[in-house]
């Protein structure tokens, strides 16, 4: 069965990938010992030799309803029939940070699972069940034991499979989440597991860049000292060389080593980065700083998300990031000095807005995606009211609060210690306005961007012009539903839409270009609900053709990417618009 099969029977299966130790109890290098009944369960919280714990292949536990568990599903050898319900909330991209009421990273993808607890023999979940000497059925329940044995369960992966009876697991739609919390069991034996997408790791309470430094000055220092001792810290608490902040002064150092009273910084250059050298009293915090120096957009985002956010490289689509930046943002460079621990989600959001890129979690691919704010370079699929969009589901909305008539970009930040959202702390500003449209709308609409990562007028001007082009007219948002046969369209994709409720002043249908910012299976295996924003004004990207290429063959035969030269009016032989350099 597939999405196009008549009489298809939707099913859901959940796979929990429980981490397991690769060691064998009591066998070198594991030094644990004891009776069989007291052996570990190969989980981190039951480990009796933590120094030698080594994560191996996770244990895949599959859950579904009793009806599904009775069937044979290729790829799921043992299904526990305890899944009661599944509810999800989708990723939602905040395009170019345009929505002032949402975070720059948009909304996180969420998943809530409800299970019915039950007794269990411990087979498959207990590697040493044969030698325990007691019956697992008589001790606790499946979930009470699982919770006790997996104390460190935050960020355990689980996968939601949505498909149809008769399909192999590998053929089903997959969405990847990470454990956030577990509640229960309640009096009725219900367990609720809640998961989030991986970008939740960047939240303020979880990830800061730079990390808070523990060290404080051991003694007073003068304004000209080029070395000083720090107590309450170890050498490992600071980079081998780098930048620190004491009070309002920034200074670089060449080396750090263990000393009599703690650690000692040497080769110190005082009053750097626009700060002023000053005296400092003992017990003043010596805070490590994070320097972003002429860095590519993808490199900066990787540094923040992997090094400081703890997202593994396997969950970042780094090859895709590199390709996107090479093609569309190769000239973009970011520079800043972060002198106080700052939420990684805030820094990533800043970069998204200032480099005009979007980062989002693609739960089906299981990777964080990156895409520049740009036109399309591939022909988007056309969705029509007649063939795709479910009747009665199409709804247009105007987002009046996002219209812009002026964009002010402040750049070249002076003081790295003072607020980054103070216009007076920037030496330059790029102001771009559309007075004609402002007059027609009869009121201004101003957006201010404090571009702490930007140092050039060219980049500031590009940000301002792209935003003004996109938002000079009140932007539109559309919500619609598609049958599951079309669910390959997902967040981050671009589509064209033809619908009788979207027409021009002459009553003809407008074929606009829309970017999908949210997708959710509201009826699993049956219906998908989408939210998309009109990005028609971003246009189409043409590629310069090689010398000697054939003349324009007409719209039906021309390559979508080919930039054909038009006449003096900028038109091709059939009246279509020619490519132009902008």
C-alpha positions in Angstrom: 0.0 0.0 0.0 1.1 3.6 -0.7 -0.4 7.1 -0.6 -2.2 6.5 -3.9 -3.7 3.1 -3.0 -7.5 3.0 -2.8 -8.6 1.7 0.6 -5.2 2.4 2.2 -5.0 1.8 6.0 -2.9 4.4 7.8 -0.7 3.1 10.7 1.8 4.7 13.1 4.8 3.1 14.7 7.2 4.7 17.1 10.9 3.6 17.4 12.8 4.6 20.6 16.5 4.3 20.1 17.7 3.5 23.6 21.4 4.0 24.1 23.3 0.8 25.2 26.8 0.1 26.4 28.9 -2.0 24.1 30.8 -3.7 27.0 30.0 -7.1 28.5 29.4 -7.1 32.3 32.5 -8.3 34.2 34.5 -8.9 31.0 37.6 -6.6 30.5 37.7 -3.7 30.2 34.5 -3.7 32.3 35.6 -4.2 35.9 32.1 -4.5 37.4 31.4 -7.7 39.4 28.6 -9.2 41.3 25.8 -11.8 41.2 23.7 -12.2 38.1 20.6 -10.7 39.7 22.5 -7.4 40.3 24.0 -6.9 36.9 23.6 -3.7 35.0 21.1 -3.2 32.2 23.8 -1.7 29.9 22.4 1.8 30.4 24.4 4.7 31.6 22.4 5.1 34.8 22.7 1.4 35.8 26.4 1.2 34.9 28.7 -0.1 37.7 31.9 0.9 35.9 31.3 4.4 34.6 34.9 4.9 33.6 34.6 2.2 31.0 31.1 2.9 29.8 31.2 3.0 25.9 28.0 3.7 23.9 27.4 1.1 21.2 24.6 0.4 18.8 21.3 1.6 20.4 18.5 -0.8 21.2 15.5 -0.2 18.9 12.2 -0.5 20.7 9.1 -0.4 18.5 5.6 0.6 19.7 2.2 0.8 18.1 -1.4 0.0 18.7 -2.4 -3.6 19.3 -3.9 -3.9 15.9 -0.6 -3.0 14.2 1.4 -5.1 16.6 -0.5 -8.2 15.5 0.7 -7.6 11.9 4.1 -8.3 10.4 6.0 -5.1 9.6 9.3 -5.6 7.8 12.0 -3.8 9.7 10.2 -3.8 13.0 10.8 -7.3 14.4 9.0 -6.9 17.7 6.3 -4.3 18.3 5.1 -3.6 21.8 1.3 -2.9 21.6 1.1 0.0 24.0 0.9 3.1 21.8 -2.3 5.0 22.6 -2.0 8.3 20.7 0.3 10.6 18.8 0.1 14.3 18.4 2.5 16.6 16.7 3.2 20.3 16.2 5.3 21.2 13.2 8.4 23.3 12.6 7.5 26.8 11.5 10.1 28.9 9.7 10.3 32.6 10.5 11.4 33.8 7.0 14.1 36.4 7.3 13.0 37.0 10.9 10.1 39.0 9.5 7.6 38.0 12.2 8.3 40.3 15.2 6.2 38.0 17.4 8.3 34.9 16.8 11.9 33.9 17.5 14.3 34.1 14.6 14.5 30.3 14.6 10.7 30.1 14.4 8.7 27.4 16.2 10.1 24.0 17.2 8.7 20.7 16.0 7.1 18.9 18.9 5.7 15.4 19.3 3.7 14.0 22.2 3.2 10.2 22.6 0.8 8.5 25.0 1.5 4.9 26.1 -0.5 2.5 28.2 1.8 0.9 30.8 1.8 -2.8 31.3 3.7 -5.7 32.8 6.6 -7.1 30.8 9.0 -10.0 30.9 12.1 -7.8 30.3 13.0 -9.9 27.3 14.7 -7.8 24.6 15.3 -4.9 27.0 17.4 -6.8 29.6 20.6 -8.2 28.1 21.0 -10.5 31.2 17.4 -11.6 31.7 18.3 -15.3 31.6 20.4 -15.2 34.7 18.4 -12.8 36.9 16.7 -15.5 39.0 13.4 -13.6 39.1 10.5 -13.1 36.8 10.3 -9.6 35.3 6.5 -10.0 35.0 6.3 -9.8 38.8 8.5 -6.8 39.3 7.2 -3.4 38.2 5.8 -2.5 34.8 7.5 -1.8 31.5 7.6 2.0 31.8 8.3 2.2 35.5 11.4 0.0 35.0 12.4 1.8 31.8 12.3 5.2 33.5 14.4 3.9 36.4 17.0 2.3 34.1 17.2 5.3 31.7 17.7 8.3 34.0 19.8 10.2 31.4 17.0 10.1 28.8 17.0 13.7 27.6 17.9 13.8 23.9 17.4 10.1 23.3 16.2 9.8 19.7 12.8 8.5 18.7 11.3 8.2 15.3 7.7 8.5 14.3 6.9 6.3 11.3 3.7 7.0 9.4 2.6 4.7 6.6 0.1 2.1 5.6 -0.6 -1.5 6.5 1.5 -3.8 4.3 4.4 -1.3 3.9 7.9 -2.0 5.1 9.2 0.3 7.8 11.8 1.8 5.4 9.0 2.8 3.0 7.1 4.8 5.6 7.4 8.6 6.2 9.8 9.2 9.1 10.1 12.1 11.5 12.9 12.3 14.0 12.5 13.9 17.5 14.5 13.9 20.8 13.2 13.1 24.3 12.4 16.3 26.2 10.5 14.9 29.2 8.4 11.9 30.3 5.4 12.1 32.7 3.5 9.3 34.5 2.4 6.8 35.0 -0.8 8.3 36.2 -3.5 6.4 38.1 -4.8 5.0 34.8 -1.3 3.7 33.9 -0.8 6.3 31.1 2.7 7.5 30.2 3.2 10.7 28.2 6.5 11.2 26.3 7.3 14.6 24.9 9.9 15.3 22.2 11.3 18.3 20.4 13.5 18.9 17.4 17.2 19.1 17.8 17.3 23.0 17.6 15.7 23.0 21.1 19.2 22.4 22.3 20.1 26.0 21.4 17.6 27.4 24.0 19.0 29.9 26.5 18.9 27.4 29.5 20.8 24.8 27.5 23.4 26.6 25.4 25.4 29.8 25.8 28.3 31.2 23.8 30.8 31.8 25.1 30.4 29.6 28.2 30.5 31.3 31.6 34.1 31.4 32.8 34.8 30.4 36.5 38.0 32.3 37.0 38.5 35.5 39.0 41.6 37.7 39.5 43.8 36.5 42.3 45.1 40.0 43.0 44.7 43.6 41.9 46.3 44.4 38.5 47.4 47.8 37.1 46.4 49.2 33.7 49.7 48.2 32.2 50.1 44.6 33.5 50.9 42.1 30.8 50.4 39.0 32.9 48.1 38.1 35.8 47.0 35.2 37.9 43.5 33.8 38.1 42.1 31.6 40.8 39.1 29.2 41.0 39.9 27.9 37.5 41.9 25.4 35.6 43.9 25.8 32.4 41.3 23.7 30.6 38.7 26.4 31.4 40.2 28.8 28.8 41.5 28.4 25.2 45.3 28.2 24.9 45.3 31.7 23.5 42.4 34.1 22.9 40.5 37.0 24.3 39.1 37.7 27.8 37.0 40.5 29.4 37.6 41.9 32.8 35.0 44.5 33.9 34.6 46.7 30.8 38.1 46.0 29.4 38.9 43.5 26.6 42.3 42.0 26.3 44.0 39.3 24.3 46.6 36.8 25.7 49.2 34.6 24.1 49.3 31.7 26.6 47.8 30.3 29.8 49.5 27.9 32.2 49.2 26.5 35.7 50.7 28.8 38.4 51.3 28.9 42.2 47.9 30.5 42.9 45.8 28.9 40.1 46.6 29.7 36.4 48.5 32.6 34.8 47.8 34.5 31.6 50.8 35.8 29.8 51.5 37.9 26.7 48.5 40.0 27.5 47.7 43.0 25.2 45.5 45.5 27.1 42.6 47.6 25.9 41.9 45.8 22.7 38.7 46.0 20.5 38.0 49.6 21.3 38.1 49.2 25.1 40.3 51.1 27.5 43.0 49.6 29.7 42.1 50.1 33.4 43.0 48.8 36.9 41.0 45.9 38.1 40.5 44.5 41.6 41.0 41.0 42.9 37.9 38.7 42.6 36.9 40.4 39.3 35.6 37.8 36.8 37.9 36.9 33.9 35.4 36.0 31.2 36.4 34.2 28.0 35.2 35.9 24.8 34.1 34.4 21.5 35.6 36.0 18.5 33.9 35.6 15.1 36.5 37.0 12.6 35.6 37.4 8.9 33.9 34.0 9.0 31.7 32.4 6.4 28.0 32.1 7.3 28.0 28.3 7.3 31.1 28.1 9.4 29.7 30.5 12.0 26.5 28.6 12.2 28.3 25.3 12.5 30.5 26.7 15.3 27.5 27.9 17.3 25.3 24.9 16.8 27.9 22.1 17.1 30.5 23.5 19.5 28.3 25.5 21.8 24.9 24.0 21.1 26.0 20.3 21.3 24.3 19.3 18.0 26.3 16.6 16.4 27.6 17.1 12.9 25.5 14.1 11.8 22.4 16.2 12.5 23.6 19.2 10.5 23.4 19.1 6.7 26.9 20.5 6.4 27.4 19.4 2.8 24.1 21.2 1.8 25.1 24.2 3.8 28.5 24.5 2.0 26.8 24.2 -1.4 24.2 26.8 -0.6 26.8 29.3 0.8 29.2 28.7 -2.0 26.5 29.4 -4.6 24.6 32.3 -3.0 26.6 33.7 -0.1 30.3 33.2 -0.9 31.0 36.9 -0.5 29.3 37.2 2.9 31.5 37.5 6.0 30.6 37.8 9.7 32.7 39.6 12.3 31.9 40.2 16.0 33.3 39.7 19.5 30.9 38.2 22.0 32.0 39.2 25.5 29.2 37.9 27.6 27.6 34.5 27.6 24.7 34.7 25.2 21.9 32.3 24.3 23.0 30.4 21.1 19.5 30.6 19.8 19.8 34.4 19.9 23.1 34.4 18.1 21.9 32.0 15.4 18.8 34.2 15.0 21.0 37.3 14.6 23.0 35.6 11.8 19.8 34.5 10.1 18.5 38.0 9.9 21.9 39.7 9.1 22.9 37.1 6.4 19.4 36.6 5.1 19.4 32.8 5.6 17.0 30.4 7.2 17.9 27.5 9.5 15.2 24.9 10.3 14.8 21.3 11.5 13.7 18.9 8.7 12.2 16.2 10.8 11.8 13.8 7.8 15.5 14.1 6.8 16.7 14.3 10.4 19.0 17.2 9.7 19.1 21.0 10.2 18.7 22.7 6.8 20.1 26.0 5.6 18.8 28.1 2.7 19.6 31.6 1.6 16.7 34.1 1.2 16.7 34.1 -2.6 14.8 33.4 -5.8 14.2 29.9 -7.2 16.6 28.2 -9.6 14.5 25.1 -10.2 10.9 25.1 -11.6 8.6 24.8 -8.6 5.7 22.3 -8.8 2.3 23.9 -9.6 -0.5 23.1 -7.1 -4.1 23.7 -8.4 -7.5 23.8 -6.8 -8.6 21.2 -9.3 -5.9 18.6 -8.9 -4.3 19.1 -5.5 -5.7 21.5 -2.9 -8.6 20.0 -0.9 -11.8 22.0 -1.3 -12.6 24.4 1.5 -9.1 24.4 2.9 -7.6 27.4 1.1 -7.4 30.6 3.2 -5.4 33.8 2.4 -4.2 36.1 5.1 -2.5 39.5 4.9 0.4 40.1 7.4 0.0 43.8 7.7 2.6 44.1 10.6 5.3 42.8 8.3 5.0 45.4 5.5 8.0 47.7 5.2 8.5 51.1 3.7 11.9 51.8 5.3 14.7 49.5 6.5 17.5 50.9 8.7 20.6 48.7 9.1 23.0 49.8 11.8 26.5 48.2 11.3 30.1 48.6 12.5 29.5 48.1 16.2 31.9 50.2 18.3 31.8 49.0 21.8 31.7 45.2 22.2 30.8 45.5 25.9 27.8 47.8 25.5 24.3 46.7 24.2 24.2 45.5 20.7 20.6 46.9 20.3 21.7 50.5 21.0 21.8 52.6 17.7 24.4 54.9 19.3 26.8 51.9 19.6 27.2 51.7 15.8 29.3 54.0 13.7 27.4 53.4 10.5 23.9 53.1 9.3 22.3 52.2 5.9 18.8 53.6 5.4 16.7 52.5 2.5 13.2 53.8 1.8 10.4 53.6 -0.8 8.7 57.0 -0.4 6.3 56.3 -3.2 4.8 53.2 -1.7 4.9 54.8 1.8 2.8 57.7 0.5 0.3 55.3 -1.2 -0.1 53.3 2.0 -0.4 56.6 3.9 1.9 55.6 6.7 5.5 54.5 7.2 6.5 51.1 8.4 10.1 51.0 9.7 12.3 48.0 10.5 15.5 48.5 12.4 18.2 45.9 12.2 21.2 46.0 14.7 23.7 44.2 12.6 26.4 43.4 15.1 28.0 40.8 12.7 28.2 43.2 9.7 31.1 45.6 9.0 30.6 46.7 5.4 28.1 49.0 3.6 27.7 46.5 0.8 26.4 43.8 3.1 24.2 46.2 5.0 22.8 47.6 1.8 22.0 44.1 0.5 20.1 43.2 3.6 18.1 46.4 3.4 17.3 46.1 -0.3 16.3 42.4 -0.2 13.9 43.1 2.7 12.4 46.1 1.2 11.8 44.3 -2.2 10.1 41.4 -0.4 8.0 43.4 2.1 7.3 46.7 0.4 3.8 45.4 -0.2 1.7 43.8 2.5 2.9 40.2 2.4 0.4 37.3 2.1 0.2 34.0 3.9 -1.8 31.0 2.7 -3.1 28.0 4.6 -4.3 24.9 2.6 -4.5 21.1 2.8 -3.3 18.4 0.4 -4.0 14.7 0.2 -1.2 12.5 1.4 -0.4 11.6 -2.2 1.3 15.1 -2.3 3.0 14.9 1.1 6.5 14.8 -0.5 6.2 18.7 -0.4 7.6 19.8 2.9 9.0 22.7 4.9 11.5 24.7 3.0 10.1 23.8 -0.4 8.8 26.4 -2.9 5.6 25.8 -4.9 3.4 27.7 -7.3 -0.4 27.9 -6.6 -3.3 28.4 -8.9 -6.6 28.9 -7.0 -9.8 30.8 -7.9 -9.6 32.7 -4.6 -6.3 34.3 -5.6 -6.9 36.6 -8.6 -5.5 39.9 -10.0 -7.5 43.1 -10.6 -8.9 41.6 -13.8 -10.2 38.5 -12.1 -7.6 36.3 -13.7 -5.8 33.7 -11.4 -2.5 34.8 -10.1 0.2 32.1 -10.2 2.3 33.2 -7.3 5.5 31.6 -5.8 5.1 30.4 -2.2 7.6 29.2 0.3 6.4 26.4 2.7 7.0 27.5 6.2 5.0 24.8 8.1 3.7 21.3 7.3 1.7 19.0 9.5 -0.1 15.7 8.9 -3.4 16.6 10.6 -4.9 13.2 9.7 -1.9 10.9 9.6 -1.7 9.1 6.3 -4.6 11.1 4.9 -4.3 14.9 5.0 -1.4 17.4 5.3 -1.9 21.0 6.3 0.5 23.6 5.0 1.3 27.3 5.7 3.2 29.2 3.0 4.3 32.8 2.5 4.3 34.6 -0.8 7.9 35.0 -2.0 7.1 35.9 -5.6 9.1 39.1 -5.4 12.3 37.2 -4.7 11.9 36.1 -8.4 13.9 33.6 -10.4 17.6 33.1 -10.6 19.1 32.9 -14.1 22.5 31.5 -15.0 24.8 33.2 -17.5 25.0 31.0 -20.6 28.2 30.0 -22.3 29.2 31.8 -25.4 27.8 30.3 -28.6 24.6 28.9 -26.9 21.5 28.5 -29.1 19.0 31.3 -29.3 15.9 31.4 -27.2 13.7 28.4 -28.3 10.5 29.5 -26.7 9.1 29.1 -23.1 8.3 25.4 -23.6 11.8 24.3 -24.6 14.0 26.8 -22.8 15.9 25.6 -19.8 14.5 27.1 -16.5 17.9 28.4 -15.5 19.2 29.8 -18.8 19.5 33.6 -18.9 18.6 34.5 -22.5 19.3 38.1 -23.7 16.2 40.1 -24.7 15.6 43.1 -26.9 15.9 46.8 -25.9 12.7 46.5 -24.0 14.0 43.5 -22.0 11.6 41.1 -23.7 12.2 37.8 -25.5 10.8 36.9 -28.9 7.5 35.6 -27.4 7.1 38.6 -25.1 8.4 36.9 -22.0 10.8 38.8 -19.7 14.4 38.3 -20.4 17.0 37.6 -17.7 18.6 40.7 -16.2 21.6 41.4 -14.0 20.7 42.9 -10.6 
